[in-house]
Amino acid sequence: MQVPIDCLRRRVLRAIGGLVLLIAAGETTAGAATLDAPPPELATKVRVVVTTGMAADLLRQVGGDRLEVIALMGEGVDPHLHRPGRSDLRRMLRADLVIAHGLGLEARLAPVLRRLEESGRRVWWLGDLVPSESLRRDPAAPEVADPHLWMDPLLWATTARGLGDRLAGLDPAGADEFRGRAETTARGLEALHAEGLAAVATIPMPQRLVVTAHDAFGYFGRSFGLEVMALQGLSTASEAGIADLERLVEVLVERRVPAVFLESTISPRAVEAMLAGVRARGGSASLGGTLHADALGPAGRGADTVLGMIRHDLRVVVEGLGGDAAILEAEAPR
């Protein structure tokens, strides 16, 4: 007998809640706080657990040495698809503060985060730091917002300043440091935005189209004056159909777009199929390189911070579409 989807969803949520409680009980036997207990008093160094590398980078930039930052997801992990394990739950239960992006990014982790929040533990959502009117929304479903805020340097600068204020309220002794570091971070992002606009301006107008696997580059395109098209929607959990593929192939051939782009966390198969379709119709588009969107790049390779990731993506896009990326200052690998 087939089980209705709503019933399956309820069972999954009950199972997640049970796992959280089970681990919380284990933490109690080890002398740690239970899930239903109030958050621990802040130590000299605030322990912050964040979901992604992008959030971890922002917290380290703004928090400095006053925070101990732990990321649940590392290089190459797709936040749309990440399922929480026991180690994730233990880290969150031992944290002074848990920070997620929200806006549907951590779809499979969200029930656990909500359960923690409802229990009275400190859970912050970076999406709450950005004005609602600044969010991109799905025209077919206006209640669905694009969670990829870090892809717009100006929105991420707003997030940085908002985070500095929130941290100042949590740890008043470090208020000046948090706000000062947030301002420095924001100004760096704003400077990169200016560089990016100048670099994109060198791309021939008809070629200012970024085609990728999924719709993670909408804020990036809006910020830098680039049109963006993708096979999948805002989440990698969505499916691309034959009609989506054929639509993009037609656009690439008609506009003679020179390149399409892979994403570091997504299989290249769909993009490769799109290129095969372009070649079959006499087009000449090729692979322009790999972009980072849902995860930072490898440590020490220049794209392991949000600033470095956006600079990397700008350079790959500008060069791939026939522009001159020389204006983009290189960030030395750390």
Summary of the structure (lengths in Angstrom):
residues: 334
radius of gyration: 21.2
end to end distance: 56.2
largest distance: 67.4
contacts: 1115
relative contact order: 0.11
helix: 49%
strand: 14%
